[in-house]
Amino acid sequence: MSKNRTSGSSYRPIQKLPAAIIRPGGGQELLSLSHKWLPELMTEDGSVKSLHTQSRSLETADGRVFGYEKLCICSGGRPKLLTQDNPYVLGIRDTDSVQEFQRRLSKARRIVVVGNGGIALELVYEVEGCEVVWAVKDKAIGNTFFDPGAAQFFIPSLEAQKPEAATPCKRPRYTTEDQPHTFTAESSSRVRGDAPTGPGSALGPDWHGGLELRGAQQVSRRVSVEYQCEVQRVLTPGELLHYQGPPQQGPPPRGGGGDSPRAPPPHHYGGGDWPVGVLLTNGRTVGCDLVVSATGVEPNTEPFLHGNQFCLAADGGLQVDDHMRTSEPDVFAAGDVCSACWEPSALWQQMRLWTQARQMGWYAGRCMAANILSEPIELDFCFELFSHITKFFNYKVVLLGKFNGQGLGPNHELLVRCTKGREYVKVVLSGGRMVGAVLIGETDLEETFENLILNQMDLTPYGEELLNPNIDIEDYFD
């Protein structure tokens, strides 16, 4: 679709790609971009320096120039780091940064995780053999995905031992070409240099599968959550000593859920010789071996803007219409770099998730082909209803539609069913019709609820009986 392709990014070229989707039952859908599977595809490794839309060309950092007929920008997002150029602050965004984190973690006694999104949720649960201090700016964990009730459901998993065998995965899984690495403190010390490696493919929902994320301590798991706070500044060892004064041993008592006090009493996580520290906005300081910045991403548009007339959305993404076209002729965009600016379905919203980016890229390819052939194309059905399936704290998680009542205002009601340690089910109703749902655990309700949301059936007559565990609603609405 374009005469030549290069990675649209200000980063080093992405060379490690998702290799396959492993489907339940053992089937695989190959994704590897290689001449073996796509002999007509030409690839060029390079870092984009500039884009010239008037001459329909782009220039790479090493001086090469590529012309194009159609161009699709899929440069993704850049992690929002707490601070730049600090060797003890690491952003988690792609497969290579995870390998760097795994290597650094193998020598760590304590780490600080900053952020409350999907990657932070997964990291905090998966890390073992290391004390974890988790700083979240909200009243409850997982605020991006959950209400406080669902967050409270997960709290016991922070203190419980991880099960030896993970819950079987009943959805497609995404793997990379590289085999998982295992690092120990001894092997890690033999790796030359502390600089992180270049970026690989963006993290999918299975990025931690097969990885051993283990620190240098003998403890199994120890997680302390600091609620309603952010990092005020990153501290050097000298500054940390100044703030902490006489060393104090160990963390403060752990709070639970959203009941943590708004202004906690002063306490410092001392008890060690730490190479870095953070000062939190609640007044506490934390000494640690590594700070993990998992505070989200911003669209990676920088190399494409200068000299061009792209329209940007409020979040900094390239505005695209319902055919994934930007404001520049013959330039399309997909994934985290773009912002959907068409009138969306009442049941769909853009979230910068790996699976949603993949859907956008697939649809953008179809739109580019239709544009070349002058053929009409309708908005893909995947934009009709928001749906996301993942796993947090070893529980299957399904999010459907307006799962947190996004944009509904006060005119909606919630039905909730919770069985401690087993399942959490929340239904969002508006005008008696289901518009969203959160399913945690093996509920087997996702297909039924998806159909009820799409069909917009009036559920008023059923009331709270809709979530009665003694009624097989899957069979009832079949």
Secondary structure as a PSIPRED ss2 file (coil, helix, strand):
# PSIPRED VFORMAT (PSIPRED V4.0)

   1 M C   1.000  0.000  0.000
   2 S C   1.000  0.000  0.000
   3 K C   1.000  0.000  0.000
   4 N C   1.000  0.000  0.000
   5 R C   1.000  0.000  0.000
   6 T E   0.000  0.000  1.000
   7 S C   1.000  0.000  0.000
   8 G C   1.000  0.000  0.000
   9 S C   1.000  0.000  0.000
  10 S C   1.000  0.000  0.000
  11 Y C   1.000  0.000  0.000
  12 R C   1.000  0.000  0.000
  13 P C   1.000  0.000  0.000
  14 I C   1.000  0.000  0.000
  15 Q C   1.000  0.000  0.000
  16 K C   1.000  0.000  0.000
  17 L C   1.000  0.000  0.000
  18 P E   0.000  0.000  1.000
  19 A E   0.000  0.000  1.000
  20 A E   0.000  0.000  1.000
  21 I E   0.000  0.000  1.000
  22 I E   0.000  0.000  1.000
  23 R C   1.000  0.000  0.000
  24 P C   1.000  0.000  0.000
  25 G C   1.000  0.000  0.000
  26 G C   1.000  0.000  0.000
  27 G C   1.000  0.000  0.000
  28 Q E   0.000  0.000  1.000
  29 E E   0.000  0.000  1.000
  30 L E   0.000  0.000  1.000
  31 L C   1.000  0.000  0.000
  32 S C   1.000  0.000  0.000
  33 L C   1.000  0.000  0.000
  34 S C   1.000  0.000  0.000
  35 H C   1.000  0.000  0.000
  36 K C   1.000  0.000  0.000
  37 W C   1.000  0.000  0.000
  38 L C   1.000  0.000  0.000
  39 P C   1.000  0.000  0.000
  40 E C   1.000  0.000  0.000
  41 L C   1.000  0.000  0.000
  42 M C   1.000  0.000  0.000
  43 T C   1.000  0.000  0.000
  44 E E   0.000  0.000  1.000
  45 D C   1.000  0.000  0.000
  46 G C   1.000  0.000  0.000
  47 S C   1.000  0.000  0.000
  48 V E   0.000  0.000  1.000
  49 K E   0.000  0.000  1.000
  50 S E   0.000  0.000  1.000
  51 L E   0.000  0.000  1.000
  52 H E   0.000  0.000  1.000
  53 T C   1.000  0.000  0.000
  54 Q C   1.000  0.000  0.000
  55 S C   1.000  0.000  0.000
  56 R C   1.000  0.000  0.000
  57 S E   0.000  0.000  1.000
  58 L E   0.000  0.000  1.000
  59 E E   0.000  0.000  1.000
  60 T E   0.000  0.000  1.000
  61 A C   1.000  0.000  0.000
  62 D C   1.000  0.000  0.000
  63 G C   1.000  0.000  0.000
  64 R C   1.000  0.000  0.000
  65 V E   0.000  0.000  1.000
  66 F E   0.000  0.000  1.000
  67 G E   0.000  0.000  1.000
  68 Y C   1.000  0.000  0.000
  69 E C   1.000  0.000  0.000
  70 K C   1.000  0.000  0.000
  71 L E   0.000  0.000  1.000
  72 C E   0.000  0.000  1.000
  73 I E   0.000  0.000  1.000
  74 C C   1.000  0.000  0.000
  75 S C   1.000  0.000  0.000
  76 G C   1.000  0.000  0.000
  77 G E   0.000  0.000  1.000
  78 R E   0.000  0.000  1.000
  79 P E   0.000  0.000  1.000
  80 K C   1.000  0.000  0.000
  81 L C   1.000  0.000  0.000
  82 L C   1.000  0.000  0.000
  83 T C   1.000  0.000  0.000
  84 Q C   1.000  0.000  0.000
  85 D C   1.000  0.000  0.000
  86 N C   1.000  0.000  0.000
  87 P C   1.000  0.000  0.000
  88 Y C   1.000  0.000  0.000
  89 V E   0.000  0.000  1.000
  90 L E   0.000  0.000  1.000
  91 G E   0.000  0.000  1.000
  92 I C   1.000  0.000  0.000
  93 R C   1.000  0.000  0.000
  94 D E   0.000  0.000  1.000
  95 T H   0.000  1.000  0.000
  96 D H   0.000  1.000  0.000
  97 S H   0.000  1.000  0.000
  98 V H   0.000  1.000  0.000
  99 Q H   0.000  1.000  0.000
 100 E H   0.000  1.000  0.000
 101 F H   0.000  1.000  0.000
 102 Q H   0.000  1.000  0.000
 103 R H   0.000  1.000  0.000
 104 R H   0.000  1.000  0.000
 105 L H   0.000  1.000  0.000
 106 S C   1.000  0.000  0.000
 107 K C   1.000  0.000  0.000
 108 A C   1.000  0.000  0.000
 109 R C   1.000  0.000  0.000
 110 R E   0.000  0.000  1.000
 111 I E   0.000  0.000  1.000
 112 V E   0.000  0.000  1.000
 113 V E   0.000  0.000  1.000
 114 V E   0.000  0.000  1.000
 115 G C   1.000  0.000  0.000
 116 N C   1.000  0.000  0.000
 117 G C   1.000  0.000  0.000
 118 G H   0.000  1.000  0.000
 119 I H   0.000  1.000  0.000
 120 A H   0.000  1.000  0.000
 121 L H   0.000  1.000  0.000
 122 E H   0.000  1.000  0.000
 123 L H   0.000  1.000  0.000
 124 V H   0.000  1.000  0.000
 125 Y H   0.000  1.000  0.000
 126 E H   0.000  1.000  0.000
 127 V C   1.000  0.000  0.000
 128 E E   0.000  0.000  1.000
 129 G C   1.000  0.000  0.000
 130 C C   1.000  0.000  0.000
 131 E E   0.000  0.000  1.000
 132 V E   0.000  0.000  1.000
 133 V E   0.000  0.000  1.000
 134 W E   0.000  0.000  1.000
 135 A E   0.000  0.000  1.000
 136 V C   1.000  0.000  0.000
 137 K C   1.000  0.000  0.000
 138 D C   1.000  0.000  0.000
 139 K C   1.000  0.000  0.000
 140 A C   1.000  0.000  0.000
 141 I C   1.000  0.000  0.000
 142 G C   1.000  0.000  0.000
 143 N C   1.000  0.000  0.000
 144 T C   1.000  0.000  0.000
 145 F C   1.000  0.000  0.000
 146 F C   1.000  0.000  0.000
 147 D C   1.000  0.000  0.000
 148 P H   0.000  1.000  0.000
 149 G H   0.000  1.000  0.000
 150 A H   0.000  1.000  0.000
 151 A H   0.000  1.000  0.000
 152 Q H   0.000  1.000  0.000
 153 F H   0.000  1.000  0.000
 154 F H   0.000  1.000  0.000
 155 I H   0.000  1.000  0.000
 156 P H   0.000  1.000  0.000
 157 S H   0.000  1.000  0.000
 158 L H   0.000  1.000  0.000
 159 E H   0.000  1.000  0.000
 160 A C   1.000  0.000  0.000
 161 Q C   1.000  0.000  0.000
 162 K C   1.000  0.000  0.000
 163 P C   1.000  0.000  0.000
 164 E C   1.000  0.000  0.000
 165 A C   1.000  0.000  0.000
 166 A C   1.000  0.000  0.000
 167 T C   1.000  0.000  0.000
 168 P C   1.000  0.000  0.000
 169 C C   1.000  0.000  0.000
 170 K C   1.000  0.000  0.000
 171 R C   1.000  0.000  0.000
 172 P C   1.000  0.000  0.000
 173 R E   0.000  0.000  1.000
 174 Y E   0.000  0.000  1.000
 175 T E   0.000  0.000  1.000
 176 T E   0.000  0.000  1.000
 177 E C   1.000  0.000  0.000
 178 D C   1.000  0.000  0.000
 179 Q C   1.000  0.000  0.000
 180 P C   1.000  0.000  0.000
 181 H C   1.000  0.000  0.000
 182 T C   1.000  0.000  0.000
 183 F C   1.000  0.000  0.000
 184 T C   1.000  0.000  0.000
 185 A H   0.000  1.000  0.000
 186 E H   0.000  1.000  0.000
 187 S H   0.000  1.000  0.000
 188 S H   0.000  1.000  0.000
 189 S H   0.000  1.000  0.000
 190 R C   1.000  0.000  0.000
 191 V C   1.000  0.000  0.000
 192 R C   1.000  0.000  0.000
 193 G C   1.000  0.000  0.000
 194 D C   1.000  0.000  0.000
 195 A C   1.000  0.000  0.000
 196 P C   1.000  0.000  0.000
 197 T C   1.000  0.000  0.000
 198 G C   1.000  0.000  0.000
 199 P C   1.000  0.000  0.000
 200 G C   1.000  0.000  0.000
 201 S C   1.000  0.000  0.000
 202 A E   0.000  0.000  1.000
 203 L C   1.000  0.000  0.000
 204 G C   1.000  0.000  0.000
 205 P C   1.000  0.000  0.000
 206 D C   1.000  0.000  0.000
 207 W C   1.000  0.000  0.000
 208 H C   1.000  0.000  0.000
 209 G C   1.000  0.000  0.000
 210 G C   1.000  0.000  0.000
 211 L C   1.000  0.000  0.000
 212 E C   1.000  0.000  0.000
 213 L C   1.000  0.000  0.000
 214 R E   0.000  0.000  1.000
 215 G C   1.000  0.000  0.000
 216 A C   1.000  0.000  0.000
 217 Q C   1.000  0.000  0.000
 218 Q C   1.000  0.000  0.000
 219 V C   1.000  0.000  0.000
 220 S C   1.000  0.000  0.000
 221 R C   1.000  0.000  0.000
 222 R E   0.000  0.000  1.000
 223 V E   0.000  0.000  1.000
 224 S E   0.000  0.000  1.000
 225 V E   0.000  0.000  1.000
 226 E E   0.000  0.000  1.000
 227 Y C   1.000  0.000  0.000
 228 Q C   1.000  0.000  0.000
 229 C C   1.000  0.000  0.000
 230 E C   1.000  0.000  0.000
 231 V E   0.000  0.000  1.000
 232 Q E   0.000  0.000  1.000
 233 R E   0.000  0.000  1.000
 234 V E   0.000  0.000  1.000
 235 L E   0.000  0.000  1.000
 236 T C   1.000  0.000  0.000
 237 P H   0.000  1.000  0.000
 238 G H   0.000  1.000  0.000
 239 E H   0.000  1.000  0.000
 240 L H   0.000  1.000  0.000
 241 L H   0.000  1.000  0.000
 242 H H   0.000  1.000  0.000
 243 Y H   0.000  1.000  0.000
 244 Q H   0.000  1.000  0.000
 245 G C   1.000  0.000  0.000
 246 P C   1.000  0.000  0.000
 247 P C   1.000  0.000  0.000
 248 Q C   1.000  0.000  0.000
 249 Q C   1.000  0.000  0.000
 250 G C   1.000  0.000  0.000
 251 P C   1.000  0.000  0.000
 252 P C   1.000  0.000  0.000
 253 P C   1.000  0.000  0.000
 254 R C   1.000  0.000  0.000
 255 G C   1.000  0.000  0.000
 256 G C   1.000  0.000  0.000
 257 G H   0.000  1.000  0.000
 258 G H   0.000  1.000  0.000
 259 D H   0.000  1.000  0.000
 260 S C   1.000  0.000  0.000
 261 P C   1.000  0.000  0.000
 262 R C   1.000  0.000  0.000
 263 A C   1.000  0.000  0.000
 264 P C   1.000  0.000  0.000
 265 P C   1.000  0.000  0.000
 266 P C   1.000  0.000  0.000
 267 H C   1.000  0.000  0.000
 268 H E   0.000  0.000  1.000
 269 Y E   0.000  0.000  1.000
 270 G C   1.000  0.000  0.000
 271 G C   1.000  0.000  0.000
 272 G C   1.000  0.000  0.000
 273 D C   1.000  0.000  0.000
 274 W C   1.000  0.000  0.000
 275 P C   1.000  0.000  0.000
 276 V E   0.000  0.000  1.000
 277 G E   0.000  0.000  1.000
 278 V E   0.000  0.000  1.000
 279 L E   0.000  0.000  1.000
 280 L E   0.000  0.000  1.000
 281 T C   1.000  0.000  0.000
 282 N C   1.000  0.000  0.000
 283 G C   1.000  0.000  0.000
 284 R C   1.000  0.000  0.000
 285 T E   0.000  0.000  1.000
 286 V E   0.000  0.000  1.000
 287 G E   0.000  0.000  1.000
 288 C E   0.000  0.000  1.000
 289 D C   1.000  0.000  0.000
 290 L E   0.000  0.000  1.000
 291 V E   0.000  0.000  1.000
 292 V E   0.000  0.000  1.000
 293 S E   0.000  0.000  1.000
 294 A C   1.000  0.000  0.000
 295 T C   1.000  0.000  0.000
 296 G C   1.000  0.000  0.000
 297 V E   0.000  0.000  1.000
 298 E E   0.000  0.000  1.000
 299 P E   0.000  0.000  1.000
 300 N C   1.000  0.000  0.000
 301 T C   1.000  0.000  0.000
 302 E H   0.000  1.000  0.000
 303 P H   0.000  1.000  0.000
 304 F H   0.000  1.000  0.000
 305 L H   0.000  1.000  0.000
 306 H C   1.000  0.000  0.000
 307 G C   1.000  0.000  0.000
 308 N C   1.000  0.000  0.000
 309 Q C   1.000  0.000  0.000
 310 F C   1.000  0.000  0.000
 311 C C   1.000  0.000  0.000
 312 L E   0.000  0.000  1.000
 313 A C   1.000  0.000  0.000
 314 A C   1.000  0.000  0.000
 315 D C   1.000  0.000  0.000
 316 G C   1.000  0.000  0.000
 317 G C   1.000  0.000  0.000
 318 L E   0.000  0.000  1.000
 319 Q E   0.000  0.000  1.000
 320 V E   0.000  0.000  1.000
 321 D C   1.000  0.000  0.000
 322 D C   1.000  0.000  0.000
 323 H C   1.000  0.000  0.000
 324 M C   1.000  0.000  0.000
 325 R E   0.000  0.000  1.000
 326 T C   1.000  0.000  0.000
 327 S C   1.000  0.000  0.000
 328 E C   1.000  0.000  0.000
 329 P C   1.000  0.000  0.000
 330 D C   1.000  0.000  0.000
 331 V E   0.000  0.000  1.000
 332 F E   0.000  0.000  1.000
 333 A E   0.000  0.000  1.000
 334 A C   1.000  0.000  0.000
 335 G H   0.000  1.000  0.000
 336 D H   0.000  1.000  0.000
 337 V H   0.000  1.000  0.000
 338 C E   0.000  0.000  1.000
 339 S E   0.000  0.000  1.000
 340 A E   0.000  0.000  1.000
 341 C C   1.000  0.000  0.000
 342 W C   1.000  0.000  0.000
 343 E C   1.000  0.000  0.000
 344 P C   1.000  0.000  0.000
 345 S C   1.000  0.000  0.000
 346 A C   1.000  0.000  0.000
 347 L C   1.000  0.000  0.000
 348 W C   1.000  0.000  0.000
 349 Q C   1.000  0.000  0.000
 350 Q C   1.000  0.000  0.000
 351 M C   1.000  0.000  0.000
 352 R C   1.000  0.000  0.000
 353 L C   1.000  0.000  0.000
 354 W H   0.000  1.000  0.000
 355 T H   0.000  1.000  0.000
 356 Q H   0.000  1.000  0.000
 357 A H   0.000  1.000  0.000
 358 R H   0.000  1.000  0.000
 359 Q H   0.000  1.000  0.000
 360 M H   0.000  1.000  0.000
 361 G H   0.000  1.000  0.000
 362 W H   0.000  1.000  0.000
 363 Y H   0.000  1.000  0.000
 364 A H   0.000  1.000  0.000
 365 G H   0.000  1.000  0.000
 366 R H   0.000  1.000  0.000
 367 C H   0.000  1.000  0.000
 368 M H   0.000  1.000  0.000
 369 A H   0.000  1.000  0.000
 370 A H   0.000  1.000  0.000
 371 N H   0.000  1.000  0.000
 372 I H   0.000  1.000  0.000
 373 L C   1.000  0.000  0.000
 374 S C   1.000  0.000  0.000
 375 E C   1.000  0.000  0.000
 376 P C   1.000  0.000  0.000
 377 I C   1.000  0.000  0.000
 378 E C   1.000  0.000  0.000
 379 L C   1.000  0.000  0.000
 380 D C   1.000  0.000  0.000
 381 F H   0.000  1.000  0.000
 382 C H   0.000  1.000  0.000
 383 F H   0.000  1.000  0.000
 384 E C   1.000  0.000  0.000
 385 L C   1.000  0.000  0.000
 386 F C   1.000  0.000  0.000
 387 S E   0.000  0.000  1.000
 388 H E   0.000  0.000  1.000
 389 I E   0.000  0.000  1.000
 390 T E   0.000  0.000  1.000
 391 K E   0.000  0.000  1.000
 392 F E   0.000  0.000  1.000
 393 F C   1.000  0.000  0.000
 394 N C   1.000  0.000  0.000
 395 Y E   0.000  0.000  1.000
 396 K E   0.000  0.000  1.000
 397 V E   0.000  0.000  1.000
 398 V E   0.000  0.000  1.000
 399 L E   0.000  0.000  1.000
 400 L E   0.000  0.000  1.000
 401 G E   0.000  0.000  1.000
 402 K C   1.000  0.000  0.000
 403 F C   1.000  0.000  0.000
 404 N C   1.000  0.000  0.000
 405 G C   1.000  0.000  0.000
 406 Q C   1.000  0.000  0.000
 407 G C   1.000  0.000  0.000
 408 L C   1.000  0.000  0.000
 409 G C   1.000  0.000  0.000
 410 P C   1.000  0.000  0.000
 411 N C   1.000  0.000  0.000
 412 H C   1.000  0.000  0.000
 413 E E   0.000  0.000  1.000
 414 L E   0.000  0.000  1.000
 415 L E   0.000  0.000  1.000
 416 V E   0.000  0.000  1.000
 417 R E   0.000  0.000  1.000
 418 C E   0.000  0.000  1.000
 419 T E   0.000  0.000  1.000
 420 K C   1.000  0.000  0.000
 421 G C   1.000  0.000  0.000
 422 R C   1.000  0.000  0.000
 423 E E   0.000  0.000  1.000
 424 Y E   0.000  0.000  1.000
 425 V E   0.000  0.000  1.000
 426 K E   0.000  0.000  1.000
 427 V E   0.000  0.000  1.000
 428 V E   0.000  0.000  1.000
 429 L E   0.000  0.000  1.000
 430 S E   0.000  0.000  1.000
 431 G C   1.000  0.000  0.000
 432 G C   1.000  0.000  0.000
 433 R E   0.000  0.000  1.000
 434 M E   0.000  0.000  1.000
 435 V E   0.000  0.000  1.000
 436 G E   0.000  0.000  1.000
 437 A E   0.000  0.000  1.000
 438 V E   0.000  0.000  1.000
 439 L E   0.000  0.000  1.000
 440 I E   0.000  0.000  1.000
 441 G C   1.000  0.000  0.000
 442 E C   1.000  0.000  0.000
 443 T C   1.000  0.000  0.000
 444 D C   1.000  0.000  0.000
 445 L C   1.000  0.000  0.000
 446 E H   0.000  1.000  0.000
 447 E H   0.000  1.000  0.000
 448 T H   0.000  1.000  0.000
 449 F H   0.000  1.000  0.000
 450 E H   0.000  1.000  0.000
 451 N H   0.000  1.000  0.000
 452 L H   0.000  1.000  0.000
 453 I H   0.000  1.000  0.000
 454 L H   0.000  1.000  0.000
 455 N H   0.000  1.000  0.000
 456 Q C   1.000  0.000  0.000
 457 M C   1.000  0.000  0.000
 458 D E   0.000  0.000  1.000
 459 L C   1.000  0.000  0.000
 460 T H   0.000  1.000  0.000
 461 P H   0.000  1.000  0.000
 462 Y H   0.000  1.000  0.000
 463 G H   0.000  1.000  0.000
 464 E H   0.000  1.000  0.000
 465 E H   0.000  1.000  0.000
 466 L H   0.000  1.000  0.000
 467 L H   0.000  1.000  0.000
 468 N C   1.000  0.000  0.000
 469 P C   1.000  0.000  0.000
 470 N C   1.000  0.000  0.000
 471 I C   1.000  0.000  0.000
 472 D C   1.000  0.000  0.000
 473 I H   0.000  1.000  0.000
 474 E H   0.000  1.000  0.000
 475 D H   0.000  1.000  0.000
 476 Y H   0.000  1.000  0.000
 477 F C   1.000  0.000  0.000
 478 D C   1.000  0.000  0.000
